[in-house]
Amino acid sequence: MQKFNPEVAMWRVRREFGEHGGVTPSISRSSTFTVMDPGIMPEIFHGLRGPEKGGCFLYSRHFNPTTHVLARYLAAMEDTEFAVCTASGMSAIACTLLQICRSGNHIVSSNTVYGGTHALLGELMPEMGITTTFVDPADISAFEKAITPATRVIYTEAVGNPTLKIADIRALSKLAHQHKLVLVVDNTFTPMIISPARLGADIVVHSITKFINGASDLIAGAICASKDFIYKLMDLNNGRVMLLGPTMDPRIAFDIIQRLPHLPIRMREHSTRTMAIARHLENLGVPVSYPGLLSHPQHDLIQSMFNEGYGFGGVLTIDCKKKEKAEKLMAFLQNRERFGLIAVSLGYYDTLMSCSGSSTSSEIAPEDQDKIGISPGLLRISIGYTGSLEDRIQQIEMAVKTVDII
C-alpha cells in the first residue's frame, strides 16, 4: 500500500475562507437557513440536496456550514469519503452502532475499550435488544468464534484503553468483510499515527475531545465513513445523528478547525516525549507498557500499521499492582514534583494521570477488569509537552523510586 501522509491529505482539500475573505472560515451560528426557491426545500428533505449536493443547508441539527468544514478536514485526515461532527465521542459511537444495528442484532467487540463504551455495549444496548460479545483484541480467532448469524458489527479501538493492546485492523477487516460485517474502529488514541480506513476499516470514530482538540476545553466527536453512511446518519426520517440530535455547536467546530494545523506537531511531540520517558522507566525496571517499546508484545504490529513520522502515541501505563500505590505515585507526581495533573481524559498539553480501574474503566466489573489485564493499580499516563523533557524524566524517576514502584 502506498504511504499515506494525513497532514498532507488534510490540506489538499478545498480551503474554506471567511465570509469576507478572511483566512479562517466564518462561524455560522444560524440555527436555520434560507432557500431562494420554495422547490429547493422539499429536495433537501428528500436528500436530493445538501452540503455536497448543491451547497444547500436546512437546519443546524442537520448540517451546518462551519461544522461541515471541520468534517471535510477530518474525512481527509482519515482518508474517508465524508464525515459528520457530533457533540461527543460517545454520541459518535452510539449513533454509529444504532444506525447499523436493530433489536435482535449482535456486536463482537474488543474487551479493552473505554469504560463508557463498555457500559454502552454491555448495559444500555441490551435494553434495546442489541447484545455484545467481548473478546481479546489480540485474538482474531476469538472474534471469528463469536460471530453469529445476528452479528452486524465488529468493534475495536485501534489502541485499547487503557491496556494499550493493539488491534490488527487488516485482519479484522478481512474477517468482517468475509462475513459481510461492518468494521468500526475508534481511533481516539492515534490520530495521524494510524489510518484505520486505509487498513480496511469501514467507519472510524473519534473523541475529538482528546488529542485532536488538544486543549481539554471542549467535548466533541466525529464519525468518518462513506458518503452513503453519513447521509444515512443525517437522514431526516431515520438518521440517528439527525434524530438523536448530538449537534456540535459551530463555535466548537471553529475552535477545533483552528487547532487542526498544529495536530501533526503535537502528535510528534507527545510521541517523542512518551517514548523517551517509557524507555527511561523500562531501564529503571519499572513495569511500564508503551507500544513504542520493543518489549511491547505488539510492537511489530503497530509498526506495520502506523504512518511514519508521528511515533507511537502519547499514552503509557505503569502497573503499580495496588490501587493505594498508584494513588500514592499520582499524588507524589502532582503535588511534589509538579509532573502532571490527576485527571481523567488524555491528549492535553499537560500530563494527565488516572488509575483506570477506579475511574475511566470503573464501569467494567472488577472480575472482568482482571481478565482483560486492568490491575487495581494500573496507572494510565497521557504525557504532555510542557516543561523540559530532562526535568520530566528526573521528576518521574524520583517519584517511582520514592514510592518504590521499581
C-alpha positions in Angstrom: 0.0 0.0 0.0 1.2 3.5 -0.9 2.4 5.5 2.1 -0.1 8.0 3.4 0.6 11.4 4.9 -2.6 12.5 6.8 -1.4 16.1 7.2 -0.8 16.5 3.5 -4.1 14.9 2.7 -5.9 17.2 5.2 -4.6 20.4 3.5 -5.2 19.2 -0.1 -9.0 19.6 0.4 -10.6 22.8 -0.6 -9.7 25.5 1.9 -12.7 27.4 3.3 -12.3 31.2 3.6 -14.3 33.6 5.7 -17.4 35.4 4.5 -15.4 38.5 3.6 -12.2 36.8 2.5 -10.9 36.0 6.0 -8.1 33.4 6.2 -10.3 31.5 8.7 -13.7 30.2 8.0 -16.7 32.1 9.3 -18.7 30.9 12.2 -22.2 30.2 11.0 -24.3 30.4 14.2 -27.7 30.4 12.4 -30.0 27.6 13.5 -31.9 27.7 10.2 -31.1 28.6 6.6 -33.0 30.3 3.8 -33.7 28.7 0.5 -34.1 31.0 -2.5 -36.7 28.9 -4.2 -39.6 27.1 -2.5 -39.0 24.0 -4.6 -35.5 23.5 -3.0 -36.7 22.8 0.5 -38.6 19.5 -0.4 -35.5 18.4 -2.3 -33.4 18.9 0.9 -35.9 16.9 2.9 -35.7 14.1 0.4 -31.9 14.0 0.4 -31.6 15.3 -3.1 -29.8 18.4 -2.0 -27.3 19.0 0.8 -23.9 20.5 1.6 -22.2 18.2 -1.0 -25.3 18.3 -3.3 -25.7 21.9 -4.4 -24.3 23.5 -1.2 -27.7 23.6 0.5 -28.2 23.9 4.2 -31.5 23.4 6.1 -31.1 23.5 9.9 -28.0 23.2 12.1 -29.1 19.9 13.7 -28.9 18.5 10.2 -25.8 20.2 8.6 -24.1 23.5 9.5 -21.5 25.3 7.2 -18.9 25.6 10.0 -19.1 22.1 11.3 -19.2 20.8 7.7 -15.8 22.5 7.1 -14.4 20.6 10.1 -16.0 17.4 8.9 -14.3 17.7 5.5 -10.9 18.2 7.0 -11.3 15.2 9.3 -12.5 13.0 6.5 -9.4 13.9 4.5 -7.2 13.2 7.6 -8.8 9.8 7.9 -8.9 9.2 4.2 -12.7 8.6 4.2 -15.2 10.0 1.7 -17.1 12.0 4.2 -17.6 12.7 8.0 -20.0 14.2 10.4 -19.2 16.0 13.7 -21.0 15.3 16.9 -21.3 16.7 20.4 -19.1 14.0 22.0 -17.1 10.9 21.3 -19.8 8.7 23.0 -22.5 10.2 20.8 -20.4 9.3 17.7 -20.1 5.7 18.9 -23.7 5.3 19.9 -25.2 6.8 16.7 -22.9 4.7 14.6 -23.9 1.5 16.2 -27.6 2.3 16.5 -27.6 3.2 12.8 -26.3 -0.2 11.8 -28.0 -2.4 14.4 -31.6 -3.2 15.2 -33.2 -5.2 18.0 -32.1 -8.8 17.8 -28.7 -7.9 16.3 -25.3 -8.6 17.8 -21.9 -7.0 18.0 -18.5 -8.5 18.6 -16.2 -6.0 20.4 -12.8 -5.8 21.8 -12.9 -6.2 25.6 -10.3 -3.5 26.1 -12.4 -0.5 25.3 -13.1 2.7 27.2 -15.4 2.1 30.2 -18.2 4.3 28.8 -18.2 2.3 25.6 -18.2 -0.9 27.6 -21.2 0.2 29.5 -23.0 1.3 26.3 -22.4 -2.1 24.7 -22.8 -4.3 27.8 -25.5 -2.5 29.7 -27.6 0.0 27.7 -27.8 -1.5 24.3 -29.0 -4.9 25.6 -32.1 -3.0 26.9 -32.7 -2.2 23.2 -32.3 -5.8 22.2 -28.7 -5.4 20.9 -26.2 -7.7 22.5 -22.4 -7.8 22.5 -19.7 -10.4 23.0 -16.4 -9.1 24.3 -13.2 -10.7 23.1 -9.4 -10.2 23.4 -8.5 -7.7 20.7 -5.2 -9.6 20.1 -7.0 -12.8 19.3 -8.5 -12.8 15.8 -9.8 -16.3 16.2 -11.9 -15.2 19.2 -13.6 -12.6 17.1 -14.4 -15.2 14.5 -15.7 -17.7 17.1 -18.0 -15.0 18.5 -19.7 -14.2 15.2 -23.3 -15.4 14.9 -26.0 -15.0 12.2 -27.2 -12.0 14.1 -23.8 -10.2 14.1 -23.7 -6.9 12.3 -20.6 -5.1 13.6 -17.0 -5.8 14.7 -15.9 -3.0 17.0 -12.5 -2.2 18.3 -10.2 0.6 19.4 -7.0 0.9 17.4 -5.1 1.1 20.7 -7.1 -0.2 23.6 -8.0 2.0 26.5 -6.2 1.6 29.0 -4.3 -1.7 28.3 -2.7 -0.4 25.1 -3.4 -3.6 23.3 -3.2 -3.1 19.5 -6.0 -4.3 17.1 -4.9 -6.0 13.9 -7.1 -3.8 11.7 -6.1 -5.5 8.5 -7.0 -9.0 9.8 -10.2 -7.7 11.4 -11.2 -6.0 8.2 -10.7 -9.3 6.2 -12.7 -11.2 8.8 -15.5 -8.6 8.8 -15.8 -8.5 5.1 -15.8 -12.3 4.8 -18.9 -12.3 7.0 -20.4 -9.2 5.4 -20.0 -7.2 8.7 -19.1 -3.6 9.3 -15.7 -2.9 11.0 -15.9 0.2 13.3 -12.6 1.5 14.7 -12.2 4.1 17.5 -9.0 6.0 16.6 -9.1 8.4 19.5 -5.6 7.4 20.8 -3.9 7.6 17.5 -5.0 10.4 15.1 -2.4 10.9 12.4 -0.5 7.8 13.7 -2.9 5.1 12.4 -5.3 5.5 9.5 -7.8 2.7 10.0 -9.7 3.3 6.8 -6.6 2.6 4.8 -6.2 -0.6 6.6 -9.8 -1.7 5.8 -12.0 -0.2 8.5 -15.4 0.8 7.2 -16.1 3.5 9.9 -13.7 5.5 12.1 -14.9 7.3 15.2 -13.2 9.8 17.4 -13.5 11.6 20.7 -12.2 14.9 19.3 -12.1 16.0 23.0 -8.7 14.3 23.3 -5.7 14.7 21.0 -7.4 16.3 18.0 -8.5 19.3 20.0 -5.6 19.1 22.5 -6.7 21.8 25.0 -9.1 19.9 27.3 -11.6 22.7 27.0 -14.4 21.2 25.0 -16.3 18.0 24.3 -16.7 16.8 20.7 -16.8 13.7 18.4 -16.7 12.6 14.8 -17.7 9.8 12.5 -15.6 9.3 9.4 -17.1 7.0 6.8 -18.5 6.7 3.3 -20.9 9.4 1.9 -23.6 6.9 1.9 -23.3 6.1 5.6 -23.0 9.7 6.6 -26.2 10.6 4.7 -27.9 7.7 6.4 -26.9 9.2 9.7 -28.2 12.6 8.7 -31.5 11.3 7.0 -34.3 13.5 8.3 -36.6 10.5 8.8 -34.3 7.7 10.0 -30.8 9.2 10.7 -29.5 8.5 14.2 -27.4 11.7 14.3 -30.3 13.7 13.0 -33.0 12.2 15.3 -31.0 11.8 18.4 -29.6 15.2 18.0 -26.0 15.3 19.3 -25.3 18.5 17.4 -21.9 20.1 17.5 -22.0 23.9 18.2 -20.4 25.8 15.3 -18.2 27.8 17.7 -16.8 24.5 19.0 -16.2 23.4 15.4 -14.4 26.7 14.7 -12.1 26.3 17.7 -11.1 22.7 16.6 -10.5 23.9 13.0 -8.0 26.4 14.3 -6.1 23.7 16.2 -6.0 21.1 13.4 -2.9 22.6 11.7 -1.0 22.0 14.9 -2.1 18.4 15.4 0.8 16.8 13.5 3.3 18.9 15.5 1.6 18.0 18.8 1.4 14.2 18.0 5.1 14.1 17.2 6.0 15.8 20.4 3.6 13.7 22.5 5.1 10.6 21.0 8.7 11.7 21.3 8.4 12.5 25.0 6.4 9.4 25.8 8.9 7.2 24.1 11.8 8.9 26.0 10.0 8.6 29.4 8.9 5.0 28.7 12.5 3.9 27.7 13.9 5.5 30.9 11.3 3.9 33.1 12.0 0.5 31.4 15.7 0.9 32.0 14.9 1.6 35.7 13.0 -1.7 35.9 9.5 0.0 36.2 6.6 -2.2 34.9 5.9 0.2 32.0 3.9 -0.5 28.9 4.1 1.5 25.7 3.6 0.4 22.1 6.9 2.1 21.0 9.0 -0.2 23.3 10.4 -3.3 21.7 9.2 -5.1 24.8 5.6 -4.4 23.9 4.1 -7.7 22.7 2.5 -6.0 19.7 5.3 -3.5 18.8 5.8 -5.1 15.4 2.1 -5.0 14.6 1.7 -1.3 15.4 4.8 -0.5 13.4 3.4 -2.4 10.4 0.3 -0.2 10.6 1.5 3.3 11.5 2.1 6.3 9.3 5.8 7.2 9.6 6.9 10.3 11.3 4.3 10.5 14.1 5.7 8.0 16.6 3.7 5.6 18.7 1.3 7.9 20.6 1.2 9.8 23.8 -0.1 7.3 26.4 1.9 4.9 28.6 0.9 2.8 31.6 2.6 1.8 34.8 1.3 -1.2 36.6 1.6 -0.3 40.3 -0.4 -3.5 41.1 -2.3 -2.0 44.0 -4.6 1.0 43.9 -3.1 2.5 47.0 0.4 2.5 45.5 -0.9 4.0 42.2 -2.7 6.8 44.2 0.5 7.5 46.1 2.5 7.8 42.9 0.0 10.1 41.4 -0.1 12.3 44.5 3.7 12.5 44.5 3.9 13.3 40.8 1.3 16.1 41.1 1.8 17.6 44.5 5.6 17.2 45.0 7.1 17.1 41.5 4.5 19.1 39.5 4.9 16.4 36.8 1.3 16.4 35.8 -2.3 16.5 36.9 -4.6 13.8 38.4 -7.5 14.0 36.0 -9.3 11.8 33.5 -9.1 12.3 29.7 -5.9 12.5 27.6 -4.3 14.4 24.8 -3.9 17.6 26.8 -0.7 19.7 26.6 -0.1 18.9 30.3 0.3 15.4 31.5 -2.9 13.8 32.8 -2.9 10.7 35.1 -5.6 8.4 36.4 -5.9 5.0 37.9 -8.1 3.3 35.3 -9.7 0.6 37.3 -11.3 3.1 39.7 -12.0 5.8 37.2 -12.4 5.5 33.4 -12.8 1.7 33.5 -14.8 1.6 36.6 -17.9 0.6 34.6 -16.3 -2.7 34.0 -16.8 -5.3 36.8 -13.6 -6.0 38.8 -13.6 -9.6 37.8 -13.7 -8.6 34.1 -11.0 -6.0 34.7 -8.8 -8.7 36.0 -9.5 -10.9 32.9 -8.6 -8.2 30.4 -5.4 -7.0 32.2 -6.5 -4.0 34.2 -4.9 -4.4 37.6 -6.2 -2.3 40.5 -3.0 -0.2 40.3 -2.8 0.3 36.6 -1.9 3.9 36.1 -2.7 5.5 32.7 -0.5 8.5 31.9 -1.1 10.8 28.9 2.3 12.5 28.5 2.1 16.3 27.8 4.8 18.5 26.4 5.1 21.3 28.9 8.4 21.8 30.7 11.7 20.3 29.6 11.9 16.6 28.9 15.0 16.3 31.0 13.2 17.7 34.0 10.2 15.5 33.4 12.4 12.4 33.3 14.1 13.4 36.5 10.7 14.0 38.2 9.2 10.7 37.3 12.4 8.8 38.3 12.4 10.5 41.7 8.7 9.6 42.1 8.9 5.9 41.1 12.0 5.5 43.4 10.3 7.3 46.3 7.1 5.3 46.0 9.1 2.1 45.4 7.5 1.1 42.1 10.8 -0.4 40.9 
